[in-house]
Structures are given as C-alpha cells and as structure tokens.
Amino acid sequence: MRKSFIHFLWAVLIFLIMGTALGFTAIWNGWIGYMPPVEDLQNPINRFATQVYSSDGKVMGTYNFNKENRIVIPYSKISKHLVDALVATEDSRFYDHSGIDFFALGRAIIKRGMFGQASAGGGSTITQQLAKQLYSEQAHNSLERVFQKPIEWVIAVKLERNYTKEEIIALYLNYFDFLHNAVGIKTAANTYFNKEAKNLDVDESAMLIGLCKNPSLFNPVRYPERAKERRNVVLGQMEKAGYLTHSEYEQYCDTPLTLNFHRTDHKDGEATYFREFLRQYMMATKPEISNYPSWKKAQYTIDSITWVSDPLYGWCNKNFKKDGKPYNIYTDGLKVYTTVDSRMQRYAEEAVYGHVAKFLQPAFNKENRSKRNAPFTEDLTYDQLRSILTRNIRQSERYRSMRASGMNDSEIRKAFNRPVDMTIFTYHGDIDTVMTPMDSIKYYKSFLRAGFMSMEPKTGAVKAYVGGLDYNHFMYDMVTGGRRQVGSTIKPFLYALAMENGFSPCDKAPNRQQTYIVAGQPWTPRNASHARYGQMVTLKWGLAQSNNWISAYLMSKLNPSQFVSTLHEFGINNPDIHPSMSLCLGPCDVSVEEMVSAYTTFANHGIRTSPMFVTKIEDNEGNVISTFQPRMNEVISAESANKMLVLLQGVIDGGTGGRIRYKYHMEGEIGGKTGTTNKNSDAWFMGFTPQLVSGVWVGGEDRDIHFDNMSMGQGATMALPIWAYFMRKVYHDVSLGYSDKATFGLPANFDPCLKEDNGYGDDQIDEVYE
C-alpha cells in the first residue's frame, strides 16, 4: 500500500513537471495566450502603440491601452539615483537574474501565499512588471490575473534576451504612470519637480520610485505625509542595497518633501483634442440605427454618410491586416501622419488661451459677481434656473452613483447642497477646497468654452485644431463634437444663393423693418442697428453691416427649400435644418469644422474642400498602407464666388470685421464674417485668406450662459481677436510659407456689378465701394 502511494506521488510529480513544461512551451510559442513575435519584442513601443506625427515630422502622441501620451527618453537621460532607487526597492537582484527571480518568487509563494505575510514582498521582477505594462490587459478578477502571470514570466525572459538591463530600466520608467497625467519619467520629473529626469536628486528620485508601489495611495499632492513616509522607505532600501551610507540616509530622510508641482495641461500636450478626435474617428464602427437613441437619429444619418464618403472615418474597421483581422490602433504600431503643423497648432492654442482665459474669462467673472443667477443670464426666472440645475444634477456621475446606491431624489438633493472636500480646476493650477457639489456644477459652468480650426482651402489640410482650453477638465470637443447656432455667419451662404440667382453685390434693397407672412403667421425680424434706416442700400453694405432686414428681404426673394439644399452643398450636414424664412438669420446648429469647410468655397472660387486630417498611414514595418487625397465638390460658379469675395472682403474693409484692420493692423486680402446669436449665446468669426480658412466659436456650455451686454458678447469681441492673434503669429513665422501678399486671384477686368436680369425690378446701382 505504501509503495503504491509513493508511486502515485511520483506520478503526480512527473505529471506536474511535464504539464508545467508543456504549458510553458505552449506559452513560449504563442499557443496559449498572447505572445508577441520576436521582432515586436525588439521594438515594443512601436508594436504596442500607434504614433501620431505632425506634418512637420514631430511625434504628437501615442495611442495605447491606457490611452495616454508619453515622451520616451533613453537611459542616458535618466538620473543614476532613479535607477538605484528602482533597483533597490523593486528588484534588488535585478542585475543577477534573467527575467525571473526564483528566490523572490519562492519567498512570495511561501510567506505570502502560505503564511499570509503581506510584508513579505512580491515576486515580480522589474522585467516582469515591464511585461505586464506592455502586454497585459487589465485583469477583471484574481483568476484571470493568475493566468496572466506565467505569460508575463515568459515575456520577461524574452525581453531579457532582446534588451540590455539599462534598456529594460529605461522602458519601465518610460511606461509607468506617475499620476496627474504624468506618464513616463520625463513628464513625471517635470510635473512634480519642474526638472529633467537626469537632474533629479536622491530624495526626489526616491519619492518618484515610491509611487511605483501605488501612485494613488502615495500621491504627494493629496497625501504629502504619506508620500514622505514612502519616500523614506525607499531611502532605507537604498541604504540596505549599499547605494547610500547611513549618514546620507538620515540626511535625506530629514529633508522636507518639497514639490514644484504643475499639472500637465493643454499647453504641455500636442493637439490633445485633435488626437482624441482622430482616435475616435479612426476607430468608429459602421453605423447601425439600433445603436442610436431616438434623440440621435440625425447623427445616425450624418455618420452613415461619413462612413461612405470619408475613408478615414472608421479606418480601423474598414481595413484589414494580412490575417484578416481589422487594425487595432492600440497594438498594431501604426504611424499616422497628420496634416496638423505643430507650430501652427501651438499658435492656435496660444491665441485661444490668451484671449479666452486671460481676457474674456476675467471679464465674465467680473460680470457674474453682480448676477443673481450667476453664471446664468439674469433673464432666467427662478423656476427656469431650478429646472436647468436639476437637469444638470441628473446628468452628473455623482447623481448616477447615488441613484445606483438606492438614494431617492430628496436625499440626493440634500447631498448636493452639503459641502465636501474636492479638487477644482483653475487657470493657475488645480486647488483643493471645500464646496458643495451644486456649487461645483455652477463653478465649472462659469468657464467659457471655445473651438478653433484652420485649414488650407486648396488641399483641405487641417493645420490647427483646438477643441477647448483644457482637455483634462473640459473634454467636450467644440470643433467636431459640438454644434451651436451660427447666427449671421450663415448669411454668406444666403448671399451666395442670391448671386447664383442673378443678383450682384451692387443690387439695392430697402433698409427697413418689414413683416412677412410665413405659414399664415406674421414674422418681423429685428436689427441691432438703425443706420441708414429707410434708405435703399446695396447688398454689399447689407452683408458688411450684417443687416438682418436685408437678409430677410433676400430670403423673401428666394426659395427656402433651395436655401436648405445650398447649405447641404456647402457641407452643413445637420439633417434637421428645415426650410423657413427665419433660416436666413442662422438659428440652425452647425459645428466649427463644418463652417470652416463651407467657407473654403469662397476662397477656392466656388469649390468646397472637405477637411483632410491625415495624409498617410504606415504599418509597424514602415509600409504605406493608406494614403488620403483632397475631397472636393463644386458648390457655386466661379463668377458667383468672385462676387462673394467682393462681399466678404467688404465685411473686413468696412463692416463688422473692421477691427481686423484698425485694431490688429492686418494687411493683405482678407474675407470674413462675424456672427452673434440671440442674447449673445454664441459668438463666431469666420476668416479666410487666399491660403488659410479659419473659424472660431466662443460661448458658454449652456446657451443661457453668456455676457448680458452686446459690447462684450458679440462675435467681433469674443471670437474675432482669436483669429487675428493666430494669423499674426502665422504670418510672422516665415518658415510656414504663408504671406499677407497672397491674392485671391480675381480677374483683372472683373466687375461685380454686372448681372443677369433677375426679374426683381430695375434697381438703381451705386458704386461698388461706398
């Protein structure tokens, strides 16, 4: 009996050994789990993450599992103190093993697994931790994590075969997330100490390595005492490993935890909103109507058209690798070459930030101090304001969590009016404070938002894209994601339709308020100015002054349904635009991207160019797998486009866009149009030169958040300066190749007053330039 039992034990042992050997062989060859090919192990950053390049050859960022951006630096640019601290704390036998430390592994199994000693230390080497960072997805449970471990052991061994110890340390530090958007040691050193990684001192290095255990738990910004204790533990490990003497250990332990902290924000990143837009755009799936709620059916129509017409939209799911699988933007090591110029992107971000954060926001804050409903307009009643705030409460994540926990609305409302500790955003950095969740909603809504895009009319190349002022706190993209009422910036499309129907810039219209019967109901448009009231004025004057009465008169002479069709030809994709007389004043919602693309028609002699965001995509072997070309369509005739150039230059030379000349002293041929919607809810400026078309929107998150006075709330004050600041920087940088000497190329003998008989009477014609 005893002999049989011994044989049984030997059989079990042999079976376990053979099973383990077979299992690791299967893992090694990729039969079980994911095992990256050797060539990918030799370049894991490119294998793992897609890199996004600017048109001037700079890496703007990467896409990986964690959707983070990191800046990679070599081992030679990393402080020796960092390396010593990392090895001493995380893997004291790092230089002696080949990926797996069997001594530490055995200790962890016996002391932690069998005896439950939490302080016994872990068994993972630095190389294993790197393997986890590079190739393991987030485990959903303990069992899944157990199965990931052997795969990471094998990858660690392979990494050791392909990399030197120094390269492994550099990879580890370049990949680690040190919190506060500080991904990688270069960004972390800058974020916490405003230093380069190679210049970190011993105590600074120890603090950063201390975060490797648990960044949230030892967050030095929120828990400085806890972070200091962890730093001192790391210093103790450094002394134990012989990197510090005892006197040095005591000296650094007594050193206060001193940070020079600044959170990584939009100024430090490269086109953050653009990169996130591009990620979502390329990863889009084929639209299925069942995936859209009833209130987003219009978006389904737009997405369906885009899926067919734009090869970049859903690129990852419309293109396939050699194995027949669609591309994965996180793991296939693609190189995406965009049209965005890093210099122009920087100028655009500086222009938006400089005007909105430094000029408009302080003025808006000052106005809000005297508002009863701040940051909302005083025009709201108490019941209207309460309804808006209730809606915002129910849209918050805090509300959804409370409802999921079983709280009723009365309890939630009380909780929203109870002060709590929180960290809030300011333009001078995040601060810790005490505030009620209700007040925090009002606080964040008090920040003005903005969107800006600039593109070349001839190529469609998007050169700058600013979806907002701070992506970390205001993620909603106001270039492509948001649609707002366009106001008077719609008028050039109406005038273009008029030019197509035989009008000329010199035709006259009555400058007076009139009432029109629309669907049996009277409609009387208002106008902000009464200049030249009662006179016959030219269309050129009417557009330059953004006169609503002239636009309404034109609309009465044209077909509203034809105007809707014209808007769609201009690239205004909103399918909810309905024909009506009031459409001429811009009540419809349009995105900045659509408006910029539409205005290329005027700079491009009647040809609209769709935005082009990417020129080519390469696979991880450097093969070009996709190229992209401009997409164009003719909207109006060249003659009508030339007339529109006369009209839109008139807006700049003597109309609502005049401050481009007299305040910002910009020269050269410029066309444009300002726009301001009812009660100053939306401010627009569309400006273009022969080489660049750019659009700006500025406003509040809600339409009831705005300046209550026209002088500050109009498009010429809120939006136009951003365009001017951007273009001045672009013209000043001669390396970009844009010049204020460029011309629209109007024919030498072009006469905008010549027109066909439009059947509307023999109007007297004034000179073109009044």
Disulfide bonds with the S-S distance in Angstrom:
Cys506-Cys753 2.12
